[in-house]
Amino acid sequence: MENIKKAIDEEFFLVIECDGEIVGTGAIYEGEIKRMFVLPEFQGRGYGSLLLDVLERKVEYDGYTLGMLSSSLPAYTFYERNGYIPLVFEQIETQNGNVLCFHRMSKIV
């Protein structure tokens, strides 16, 4: 919760609400799209595409020509379908010993 509060203060932050429930989030920090998430039970309804479209327009409005993001493995095909190309595959070991795998991706906006 602390990270979300900090993000709201420092980032351009969007939420999608459906019937009083927050079902999706997305943010931009220094031209990078971050915190894109749609609850699994609301995926496939266009919420992610709507968030991504608004965030990309904000990135462009802010003067950036390249949209950058880190994609989780499950979200990879979503971003690929939306024109993002993979730049590098990264792995980070977390504090509890798990490994977080993701792709850095970009798209001309």
The first five atom37 places (N, CA, C, CB, O) and aatype in JSON, in Angstrom:
{
  "aatype": [12, 6, 2, 9, 11, 11, 0, 9, 3, 6, 6, 13, 13, 10, 19, 9, 6, 4, 3, 7, 6, 9, 19, 7, 16, 7, 0, 9, 18, 6, 7, 6, 9, 11, 1, 12, 13, 19, 10, 14, 6, 13, 5, 7, 1, 7, 18, 7, 15, 10, 10, 10, 3, 19, 10, 6, 1, 11, 19, 6, 18, 3, 7, 18, 16, 10, 7, 12, 10, 15, 15, 15, 10, 14, 0, 18, 16, 13, 18, 6, 1, 2, 7, 18, 9, 14, 10, 19, 13, 6, 5, 9, 6, 16, 5, 2, 7, 2, 19, 10, 4, 13, 8, 1, 12, 15, 11, 9, 19],
  "atom_mask": [
    [1, 1, 1, 1, 1],
    [1, 1, 1, 1, 1],
    [1, 1, 1, 1, 1],
    [1, 1, 1, 1, 1],
    [1, 1, 1, 1, 1],
    [1, 1, 1, 1, 1],
    [1, 1, 1, 1, 1],
    [1, 1, 1, 1, 1],
    [1, 1, 1, 1, 1],
    [1, 1, 1, 1, 1],
    [1, 1, 1, 1, 1],
    [1, 1, 1, 1, 1],
    [1, 1, 1, 1, 1],
    [1, 1, 1, 1, 1],
    [1, 1, 1, 1, 1],
    [1, 1, 1, 1, 1],
    [1, 1, 1, 1, 1],
    [1, 1, 1, 1, 1],
    [1, 1, 1, 1, 1],
    [1, 1, 1, 0, 1],
    [1, 1, 1, 1, 1],
    [1, 1, 1, 1, 1],
    [1, 1, 1, 1, 1],
    [1, 1, 1, 0, 1],
    [1, 1, 1, 1, 1],
    [1, 1, 1, 0, 1],
    [1, 1, 1, 1, 1],
    [1, 1, 1, 1, 1],
    [1, 1, 1, 1, 1],
    [1, 1, 1, 1, 1],
    [1, 1, 1, 0, 1],
    [1, 1, 1, 1, 1],
    [1, 1, 1, 1, 1],
    [1, 1, 1, 1, 1],
    [1, 1, 1, 1, 1],
    [1, 1, 1, 1, 1],
    [1, 1, 1, 1, 1],
    [1, 1, 1, 1, 1],
    [1, 1, 1, 1, 1],
    [1, 1, 1, 1, 1],
    [1, 1, 1, 1, 1],
    [1, 1, 1, 1, 1],
    [1, 1, 1, 1, 1],
    [1, 1, 1, 0, 1],
    [1, 1, 1, 1, 1],
    [1, 1, 1, 0, 1],
    [1, 1, 1, 1, 1],
    [1, 1, 1, 0, 1],
    [1, 1, 1, 1, 1],
    [1, 1, 1, 1, 1],
    [1, 1, 1, 1, 1],
    [1, 1, 1, 1, 1],
    [1, 1, 1, 1, 1],
    [1, 1, 1, 1, 1],
    [1, 1, 1, 1, 1],
    [1, 1, 1, 1, 1],
    [1, 1, 1, 1, 1],
    [1, 1, 1, 1, 1],
    [1, 1, 1, 1, 1],
    [1, 1, 1, 1, 1],
    [1, 1, 1, 1, 1],
    [1, 1, 1, 1, 1],
    [1, 1, 1, 0, 1],
    [1, 1, 1, 1, 1],
    [1, 1, 1, 1, 1],
    [1, 1, 1, 1, 1],
    [1, 1, 1, 0, 1],
    [1, 1, 1, 1, 1],
    [1, 1, 1, 1, 1],
    [1, 1, 1, 1, 1],
    [1, 1, 1, 1, 1],
    [1, 1, 1, 1, 1],
    [1, 1, 1, 1, 1],
    [1, 1, 1, 1, 1],
    [1, 1, 1, 1, 1],
    [1, 1, 1, 1, 1],
    [1, 1, 1, 1, 1],
    [1, 1, 1, 1, 1],
    [1, 1, 1, 1, 1],
    [1, 1, 1, 1, 1],
    [1, 1, 1, 1, 1],
    [1, 1, 1, 1, 1],
    [1, 1, 1, 0, 1],
    [1, 1, 1, 1, 1],
    [1, 1, 1, 1, 1],
    [1, 1, 1, 1, 1],
    [1, 1, 1, 1, 1],
    [1, 1, 1, 1, 1],
    [1, 1, 1, 1, 1],
    [1, 1, 1, 1, 1],
    [1, 1, 1, 1, 1],
    [1, 1, 1, 1, 1],
    [1, 1, 1, 1, 1],
    [1, 1, 1, 1, 1],
    [1, 1, 1, 1, 1],
    [1, 1, 1, 1, 1],
    [1, 1, 1, 0, 1],
    [1, 1, 1, 1, 1],
    [1, 1, 1, 1, 1],
    [1, 1, 1, 1, 1],
    [1, 1, 1, 1, 1],
    [1, 1, 1, 1, 1],
    [1, 1, 1, 1, 1],
    [1, 1, 1, 1, 1],
    [1, 1, 1, 1, 1],
    [1, 1, 1, 1, 1],
    [1, 1, 1, 1, 1],
    [1, 1, 1, 1, 1],
    [1, 1, 1, 1, 1]
  ],
  "atom_positions": [
    [[0.82, -1.2, 0.0], [0.0, 0.0, 0.0], [0.86, 1.26, 0.0], [-0.93, 0.0, 1.2], [0.52, 2.25, -0.65]],
    [[1.98, 1.21, 0.73], [2.88, 2.37, 0.76], [3.42, 2.69, -0.63], [4.05, 2.12, 1.73], [3.51, 3.86, -1.01]],
    [[3.77, 1.64, -1.39], [4.28, 1.86, -2.74], [3.22, 2.52, -3.63], [4.73, 0.54, -3.36], [3.54, 3.38, -4.45]],
    [[1.98, 2.12, -3.47], [0.9, 2.71, -4.27], [0.71, 4.18, -3.89], [-0.43, 1.93, -4.06], [0.55, 5.02, -4.77]],
    [[0.73, 4.48, -2.61], [0.58, 5.88, -2.17], [1.71, 6.74, -2.72], [0.56, 5.97, -0.63], [1.48, 7.85, -3.19]],
    [[2.91, 6.22, -2.67], [4.07, 6.95, -3.2], [3.93, 7.14, -4.71], [5.38, 6.21, -2.87], [4.22, 8.22, -5.23]],
    [[3.49, 6.11, -5.4], [3.32, 6.19, -6.86], [2.29, 7.25, -7.24], [2.9, 4.84, -7.42], [2.49, 7.98, -8.21]],
    [[1.21, 7.33, -6.51], [0.17, 8.31, -6.8], [0.73, 9.72, -6.68], [-1.04, 8.12, -5.86], [0.35, 10.62, -7.44]],
    [[1.63, 9.92, -5.73], [2.25, 11.23, -5.55], [3.26, 11.57, -6.64], [2.91, 11.3, -4.2], [3.4, 12.73, -7.01]],
    [[3.96, 10.57, -7.15], [5.08, 10.82, -8.05], [4.79, 10.52, -9.51], [6.23, 10.02, -7.61], [5.53, 11.0, -10.38]],
    [[3.78, 9.75, -9.81], [3.54, 9.29, -11.17], [2.2, 9.79, -11.7], [3.61, 7.77, -11.23], [1.31, 10.16, -10.93]],
    [[2.07, 9.78, -13.03], [0.77, 9.95, -13.67], [0.09, 8.61, -13.49], [0.88, 10.39, -15.22], [0.55, 7.6, -14.03]],
    [[-0.99, 8.57, -12.76], [-1.58, 7.31, -12.32], [-3.03, 7.23, -12.75], [-1.46, 7.16, -10.78], [-3.8, 8.17, -12.53]],
    [[-3.42, 6.12, -13.36], [-4.81, 5.89, -13.79], [-5.38, 4.67, -13.09], [-4.88, 5.71, -15.33], [-4.67, 3.72, -12.78]],
    [[-6.68, 4.73, -12.85], [-7.4, 3.55, -12.37], [-8.66, 3.39, -13.22], [-7.75, 3.67, -10.84], [-9.22, 4.37, -13.71]],
    [[-9.08, 2.17, -13.38], [-10.36, 1.87, -14.02], [-11.25, 1.28, -12.94], [-10.2, 0.88, -15.25], [-10.87, 0.34, -12.24]],
    [[-12.42, 1.85, -12.83], [-13.37, 1.42, -11.82], [-14.59, 0.83, -12.53], [-13.78, 2.59, -10.88], [-15.07, 1.38, -13.53]],
    [[-15.08, -0.26, -12.02], [-16.28, -0.9, -12.56], [-17.19, -1.25, -11.38], [-15.91, -2.19, -13.4], [-16.83, -2.06, -10.53]],
    [[-18.35, -0.64, -11.35], [-19.32, -0.88, -10.27], [-18.71, -0.69, -8.89], [-19.9, -2.27, -10.39], [-18.94, -1.49, -7.98]],
    [[-17.91, 0.38, -8.74], [-17.33, 0.71, -7.44], [-16.07, -0.05, -7.08], [0.0, 0.0, 0.0], [-15.52, 0.16, -6.0]],
    [[-15.59, -0.93, -7.96], [-14.39, -1.72, -7.68], [-13.29, -1.3, -8.65], [-14.69, -3.25, -7.79], [-13.52, -1.19, -9.85]],
    [[-12.09, -1.08, -8.11], [-10.95, -0.8, -8.98], [-10.54, -2.1, -9.64], [-9.76, -0.15, -8.19], [-10.16, -3.06, -8.96]],
    [[-10.62, -2.13, -10.97], [-10.33, -3.35, -11.71], [-9.04, -3.27, -12.52], [-11.48, -3.67, -12.63], [-8.56, -4.29, -13.02]],
    [[-8.48, -2.07, -12.65], [-7.25, -1.93, -13.42], [-6.49, -0.68, -13.02], [0.0, 0.0, 0.0], [-7.07, 0.3, -12.57]],
    [[-5.17, -0.74, -13.21], [-4.31, 0.41, -12.92], [-3.24, 0.53, -14.0], [-3.67, 0.29, -11.52], [-2.93, -0.44, -14.69]],
    [[-2.7, 1.71, -14.12], [-1.57, 1.97, -15.0], [-0.95, 3.29, -14.62], [0.0, 0.0, 0.0], [-1.63, 4.17, -14.09]],
    [[0.33, 3.43, -14.88], [1.02, 4.66, -14.49], [2.12, 4.97, -15.5], [1.61, 4.53, -13.07], [2.51, 4.13, -16.31]],
    [[2.61, 6.21, -15.41], [3.77, 6.63, -16.19], [4.71, 7.34, -15.24], [3.36, 7.57, -17.4], [4.3, 8.17, -14.42]],
    [[5.98, 7.0, -15.36], [7.01, 7.7, -14.6], [8.18, 7.95, -15.54], [7.46, 6.88, -13.34], [8.79, 7.01, -16.06]],
    [[8.48, 9.22, -15.75], [9.56, 9.63, -16.65], [9.46, 8.95, -18.01], [10.91, 9.32, -16.02], [10.45, 8.46, -18.54]],
    [[8.25, 8.93, -18.56], [8.02, 8.39, -19.89], [7.88, 6.89, -19.98], [0.0, 0.0, 0.0], [7.65, 6.36, -21.07]],
    [[8.03, 6.19, -18.88], [7.92, 4.73, -18.89], [6.58, 4.29, -18.35], [9.05, 4.09, -18.08], [6.14, 4.75, -17.3]],
    [[5.93, 3.39, -19.08], [4.65, 2.83, -18.64], [4.93, 1.8, -17.56], [3.86, 2.19, -19.84], [5.77, 0.91, -17.72]],
    [[4.22, 1.94, -16.44], [4.45, 1.09, -15.28], [3.11, 0.68, -14.66], [5.34, 1.81, -14.23], [2.06, 1.25, -14.98]],
    [[3.16, -0.28, -13.8], [2.01, -0.67, -12.96], [0.75, -0.98, -13.75], [1.72, 0.43, -11.98], [-0.36, -0.77, -13.26]],
    [[0.91, -1.49, -14.98], [-0.26, -1.92, -15.76], [-0.76, -3.22, -15.16], [0.09, -2.08, -17.29], [-0.03, -4.21, -15.08]],
    [[-2.01, -3.22, -14.76], [-2.58, -4.42, -14.17], [-4.09, -4.37, -14.3], [-2.17, -4.57, -12.68], [-4.71, -3.35, -14.03]],
    [[-4.67, -5.48, -14.71], [-6.13, -5.65, -14.73], [-6.43, -6.94, -13.98], [-6.7, -5.67, -16.21], [-5.82, -7.98, -14.25]],
    [[-7.37, -6.86, -13.05], [-7.74, -8.07, -12.31], [-8.06, -9.2, -13.28], [-8.95, -7.8, -11.38], [-8.72, -8.97, -14.3]],
    [[-7.61, -10.41, -12.99], [-7.82, -11.53, -13.92], [-9.27, -11.71, -14.36], [-7.34, -12.79, -13.29], [-9.53, -12.02, -15.52]],
    [[-10.21, -11.53, -13.44], [-11.62, -11.75, -13.81], [-12.16, -10.65, -14.72], [-12.47, -11.83, -12.56], [-13.27, -10.78, -15.24]],
    [[-11.4, -9.57, -14.92], [-11.83, -8.48, -15.82], [-10.99, -8.43, -17.08], [-11.75, -7.15, -15.09], [-11.21, -7.56, -17.93]],
    [[-10.03, -9.33, -17.23], [-9.21, -9.36, -18.44], [-10.05, -9.86, -19.61], [-7.96, -10.25, -18.23], [-11.0, -10.62, -19.44]],
    [[-9.67, -9.42, -20.8], [-10.39, -9.82, -22.01], [-11.6, -8.96, -22.3], [0.0, 0.0, 0.0], [-12.37, -9.27, -23.21]],
    [[-11.79, -7.89, -21.55], [-12.95, -7.01, -21.75], [-12.56, -5.64, -22.33], [-13.68, -6.81, -20.43], [-13.41, -4.76, -22.47]],
    [[-11.27, -5.47, -22.65], [-10.82, -4.23, -23.24], [-10.27, -3.21, -22.27], [0.0, 0.0, 0.0], [-9.83, -2.14, -22.68]],
    [[-10.29, -3.51, -20.98], [-9.78, -2.56, -19.99], [-8.27, -2.32, -20.16], [-10.07, -3.07, -18.58], [-7.82, -1.18, -20.07]],
    [[-7.51, -3.37, -20.4], [-6.07, -3.22, -20.58], [-5.75, -2.4, -21.81], [0.0, 0.0, 0.0], [-4.86, -1.55, -21.78]],
    [[-6.47, -2.64, -22.9], [-6.25, -1.87, -24.12], [-6.58, -0.41, -23.92], [-7.09, -2.44, -25.27], [-5.88, 0.47, -24.42]],
    [[-7.65, -0.14, -23.18], [-8.03, 1.25, -22.87], [-6.94, 1.93, -22.04], [-9.37, 1.29, -22.12], [-6.53, 3.04, -22.36]],
    [[-6.48, 1.27, -21.0], [-5.4, 1.83, -20.18], [-4.16, 2.1, -21.01], [-5.06, 0.87, -19.02], [-3.57, 3.18, -20.94]],
    [[-3.76, 1.12, -21.81], [-2.55, 1.26, -22.6], [-2.68, 2.41, -23.6], [-2.24, -0.04, -23.34], [-1.73, 3.17, -23.79]],
    [[-3.82, 2.54, -24.23], [-4.04, 3.63, -25.19], [-3.9, 4.99, -24.52], [-5.44, 3.5, -25.83], [-3.22, 5.87, -25.05]],
    [[-4.52, 5.18, -23.37], [-4.44, 6.47, -22.67], [-3.0, 6.73, -22.21], [-5.41, 6.49, -21.46], [-2.51, 7.86, -22.33]],
    [[-2.34, 5.72, -21.69], [-0.96, 5.89, -21.24], [-0.02, 6.22, -22.39], [-0.49, 4.64, -20.52], [0.86, 7.07, -22.25]],
    [[-0.2, 5.56, -23.53], [0.63, 5.86, -24.69], [0.42, 7.29, -25.17], [0.33, 4.87, -25.83], [1.37, 7.98, -25.53]],
    [[-0.82, 7.74, -25.17], [-1.09, 9.13, -25.57], [-0.44, 10.12, -24.61], [-2.6, 9.39, -25.65], [0.04, 11.17, -25.03]],
    [[-0.42, 9.8, -23.33], [0.23, 10.66, -22.33], [1.74, 10.67, -22.54], [-0.12, 10.19, -20.89], [2.37, 11.72, -22.43]],
    [[2.33, 9.52, -22.82], [3.76, 9.45, -23.1], [4.1, 10.35, -24.29], [4.19, 7.97, -23.39], [5.06, 11.12, -24.24]],
    [[3.31, 10.25, -25.34], [3.53, 11.08, -26.53], [3.32, 12.56, -26.2], [2.59, 10.65, -27.67], [4.12, 13.41, -26.62]],
    [[2.27, 12.88, -25.48], [1.97, 14.26, -25.08], [3.13, 14.86, -24.28], [0.68, 14.32, -24.25], [3.44, 16.05, -24.41]],
    [[3.77, 14.04, -23.46], [4.89, 14.5, -22.64], [6.19, 14.66, -23.44], [5.12, 13.53, -21.5], [7.21, 15.06, -22.89]],
    [[6.14, 14.36, -24.74], [7.28, 14.61, -25.61], [8.18, 13.42, -25.88], [0.0, 0.0, 0.0], [9.24, 13.58, -26.48]],
    [[7.78, 12.24, -25.45], [8.57, 11.05, -25.72], [8.12, 10.43, -27.03], [8.45, 10.02, -24.56], [6.93, 10.47, -27.36]],
    [[9.06, 9.87, -27.78], [8.69, 9.21, -29.04], [8.7, 7.69, -28.92], [9.64, 9.63, -30.14], [8.23, 6.99, -29.81]],
    [[9.23, 7.19, -27.81], [9.34, 5.76, -27.6], [8.64, 5.38, -26.3], [10.82, 5.32, -27.57], [8.96, 5.91, -25.24]],
    [[7.7, 4.46, -26.4], [7.06, 3.92, -25.21], [7.89, 2.75, -24.7], [0.0, 0.0, 0.0], [8.23, 1.85, -25.46]],
    [[8.21, 2.78, -23.43], [9.01, 1.72, -22.81], [8.21, 1.08, -21.68], [10.35, 2.29, -22.27], [7.41, 1.75, -21.02]],
    [[8.41, -0.21, -21.46], [7.77, -0.9, -20.35], [8.47, -2.2, -20.06], [6.29, -1.15, -20.65], [9.25, -2.7, -20.87]],
    [[8.19, -2.74, -18.9], [8.64, -4.08, -18.52], [7.42, -4.97, -18.49], [9.38, -4.07, -17.13], [6.43, -4.66, -17.83]],
    [[7.5, -6.07, -19.21], [6.35, -6.97, -19.32], [6.59, -8.26, -18.56], [6.06, -7.28, -20.78], [7.62, -8.92, -18.7]],
    [[5.6, -8.61, -17.74], [5.64, -9.93, -17.1], [5.47, -10.98, -18.21], [4.51, -10.07, -16.0], [5.03, -10.66, -19.31]],
    [[5.81, -12.21, -17.9], [5.65, -13.27, -18.9], [4.19, -13.44, -19.34], [6.17, -14.58, -18.34], [3.94, -13.59, -20.54]],
    [[3.21, -13.43, -18.41], [1.82, -13.58, -18.86], [1.32, -12.42, -19.73], [0.93, -13.71, -17.65], [0.43, -12.62, -20.56]],
    [[1.87, -11.22, -19.55], [1.4, -10.05, -20.31], [2.13, -9.87, -21.63], [1.57, -8.8, -19.47], [1.76, -9.01, -22.43]],
    [[3.15, -10.66, -21.88], [3.99, -10.49, -23.06], [3.19, -10.46, -24.37], [5.02, -11.6, -23.13], [3.37, -9.55, -25.18]],
    [[2.31, -11.42, -24.57], [1.56, -11.47, -25.84], [0.61, -10.28, -25.97], [0.77, -12.79, -25.94], [0.36, -9.81, -27.08]],
    [[0.07, -9.79, -24.85], [-0.79, -8.59, -24.89], [-0.01, -7.41, -25.46], [-1.33, -8.25, -23.48], [-0.48, -6.74, -26.38]],
    [[1.18, -7.17, -24.93], [1.99, -6.04, -25.41], [2.47, -6.27, -26.84], [3.19, -5.81, -24.48], [2.52, -5.34, -27.64]],
    [[2.81, -7.5, -27.16], [3.25, -7.81, -28.52], [2.13, -7.53, -29.52], [3.68, -9.29, -28.62], [2.37, -6.96, -30.58]],
    [[0.9, -7.92, -29.18], [-0.26, -7.63, -30.04], [-0.49, -6.13, -30.2], [-1.54, -8.3, -29.47], [-1.07, -5.69, -31.19]],
    [[-0.04, -5.36, -29.22], [-0.22, -3.91, -29.26], [1.01, -3.18, -29.81], [-0.53, -3.39, -27.88], [1.16, -1.98, -29.62]],
    [[1.88, -3.91, -30.49], [2.98, -3.29, -31.22], [4.3, -3.17, -30.5], [0.0, 0.0, 0.0], [5.24, -2.59, -31.04]],
    [[4.41, -3.71, -29.29], [5.67, -3.63, -28.55], [6.61, -4.74, -29.01], [5.41, -3.71, -27.03], [6.18, -5.86, -29.29]],
    [[7.9, -4.41, -29.07], [8.9, -5.4, -29.43], [9.83, -5.62, -28.24], [9.69, -4.96, -30.69], [10.13, -4.68, -27.5]],
    [[10.28, -6.85, -28.05], [11.17, -7.12, -26.93], [12.57, -6.59, -27.2], [11.23, -8.63, -26.64], [13.09, -6.71, -28.31]],
    [[13.17, -6.0, -26.18], [14.55, -5.51, -26.28], [15.51, -6.44, -25.57], [14.65, -4.11, -25.71], [16.57, -6.77, -26.09]],
    [[15.12, -6.84, -24.36], [16.0, -7.7, -23.56], [15.14, -8.48, -22.56], [17.08, -6.85, -22.82], [14.12, -7.99, -22.08]],
    [[15.57, -9.69, -22.26], [14.93, -10.52, -21.24], [15.77, -10.4, -19.98], [14.79, -12.02, -21.71], [16.99, -10.55, -20.02]],
    [[15.11, -10.11, -18.86], [15.84, -9.92, -17.61], [15.29, -10.83, -16.52], [15.76, -8.46, -17.17], [14.12, -11.23, -16.54]],
    [[16.14, -11.14, -15.57], [15.78, -11.93, -14.4], [16.37, -11.24, -13.17], [16.29, -13.41, -14.52], [17.53, -10.84, -13.16]],
    [[15.54, -11.1, -12.14], [15.99, -10.5, -10.89], [15.62, -11.43, -9.75], [15.35, -9.08, -10.68], [14.48, -11.9, -9.67]],
    [[16.58, -11.71, -8.89], [16.28, -12.52, -7.72], [15.69, -11.61, -6.64], [17.55, -13.25, -7.2], [16.28, -10.58, -6.31]],
    [[14.54, -11.99, -6.09], [13.86, -11.2, -5.07], [14.45, -11.52, -3.69], [12.34, -11.48, -5.09], [15.24, -12.45, -3.53]],
    [[14.04, -10.73, -2.71], [14.55, -10.91, -1.35], [14.24, -12.29, -0.78], [13.97, -9.85, -0.43], [15.0, -12.82, 0.03]],
    [[13.11, -12.87, -1.22], [12.74, -14.19, -0.68], [13.31, -15.35, -1.51], [11.23, -14.31, -0.6], [12.95, -16.5, -1.29]],
    [[14.18, -15.03, -2.47], [14.83, -16.08, -3.25], [14.13, -16.47, -4.53], [0.0, 0.0, 0.0], [14.66, -17.27, -5.29]],
    [[12.95, -15.93, -4.79], [12.27, -16.19, -6.05], [12.96, -15.42, -7.17], [10.77, -15.8, -5.97], [13.72, -14.49, -6.91]],
    [[12.69, -15.82, -8.41], [13.26, -15.13, -9.56], [12.13, -14.48, -10.34], [14.08, -16.1, -10.46], [11.18, -15.15, -10.75]],
    [[12.25, -13.18, -10.54], [11.27, -12.41, -11.31], [11.8, -12.29, -12.73], [11.01, -10.99, -10.66], [12.88, -11.74, -12.94]],
    [[11.05, -12.79, -13.7], [11.44, -12.77, -15.11], [10.54, -11.8, -15.86], [11.37, -14.19, -15.74], [9.33, -11.78, -15.65]],
    [[11.14, -11.01, -16.75], [10.35, -10.04, -17.52], [11.12, -9.63, -18.77], [10.01, -8.79, -16.66], [12.33, -9.8, -18.86]],
    [[10.38, -9.08, -19.72], [10.96, -8.51, -20.93], [10.89, -7.0, -20.87], [10.23, -9.04, -22.19], [9.86, -6.44, -20.5]],
    [[11.98, -6.32, -21.22], [11.94, -4.89, -21.48], [11.47, -4.75, -22.93], [13.35, -4.18, -21.23], [12.03, -5.38, -23.82]],
    [[10.45, -3.93, -23.16], [9.86, -3.8, -24.48], [9.7, -2.33, -24.84], [8.5, -4.52, -24.54], [9.68, -1.46, -23.96]],
    [[9.6, -2.06, -26.14], [9.41, -0.68, -26.59], [8.53, -0.62, -27.82], [10.76, -0.03, -26.88], [8.31, -1.62, -28.52]],
    [[8.03, 0.58, -28.06], [7.16, 0.84, -29.21], [7.27, 2.31, -29.55], [5.67, 0.43, -28.92], [7.31, 3.15, -28.65]],
    [[7.33, 2.64, -30.83], [7.29, 4.04, -31.22], [5.85, 4.52, -31.06], [7.79, 4.24, -32.7], [4.92, 3.92, -31.6]],
    [[5.68, 5.6, -30.31], [4.33, 6.12, -30.04], [4.03, 7.32, -30.92], [4.17, 6.51, -28.57], [2.93, 7.88, -30.83]]
  ]
}
